[in-house]
Amino acid sequence: MIQVFGLLGLALIIAAWAVNIARNSPPPPLDLTLLYFIGSVFLTLYAVLLGDVVFTVLNALSGILSFINLVRALRIKT
């Protein structure tokens, strides 16, 4: 039952990221996006080592979506 709360939070956070990208909203500043991406990678590794499935999936998906924003930010900059 407790994991339901984690899965619901995961779904809402990822949905917010996806909606932001789907709306073609401008990406966050490049430095912020890069730091967020790197942080997500490390938190994904940490969650894997802990064996926490919810946070592994959340951080992995957040990393993927922040990587998409990183690519978008780099395209705008060039």
N, C-alpha and C positions, 0 to 999 in steps of 0.2 A: 504493500500500500504506500509506503514512504517513497518508493521509487517512482510512483505516479507523479508526485510533485516535481521530482527532478526531471522527468520526461516532459511534463507540461512546461516547465521553465525552459528547457532545452528547445522545445518546439517554438515557443514564443520569441525567444532571442534570435533563433535562426530565421524565423519568419520576418522579424523586423529588419534584419540584414538583407534578406532576399527582396523585400518590398522596396527598400532604399535603392538597391541596385536596379530592380525592374523599372522603377520610376525614372531612371536615368538622372537621379539627383547627383549633384557634383560630389566626387569622393572627398573624404576628409583630407587635410593637408598631407603631403607626401611623407614628412618626417613622422607624423602621428601614425599614419598607416603602416609605415615600415616597422616602427616600434611595436605596434599592435600585432603585426604578422609574426615577428620574431618571438614576442611573448606568447602568442598562441601555440607556436611550435614547441617551445619549452614546456608550457603547461600541458600540452598533449602528451609529451614524453613522461612528464611527472604523473599524470593520471593513468597512463599505461602501466607504469611501474607500481602504482598503488592498486591497480586492478579495478579502478572505478570506471565502469562502462559509460555511465551518463556523462561524466566530465571528459572522458576520452572523446566521445562523439561530439560533445558540445565544442570543445577546444579544436578538434580537427576540422569541423565544419566552419567554425569562426576563422580558423587559419585560412581555409580555402576561400571563404568570402572576402577576407581582408586581402588575400593575394589578388583576387579579382579587382578590388579597389586600388591596390597598388599598381596594377597594370593600367587601370583607367587613369590614375593620377599621372603616371609616366607618359601616357599618350597625350594628355592635356598639356603637360609641361613641354613636350617637344613640338 
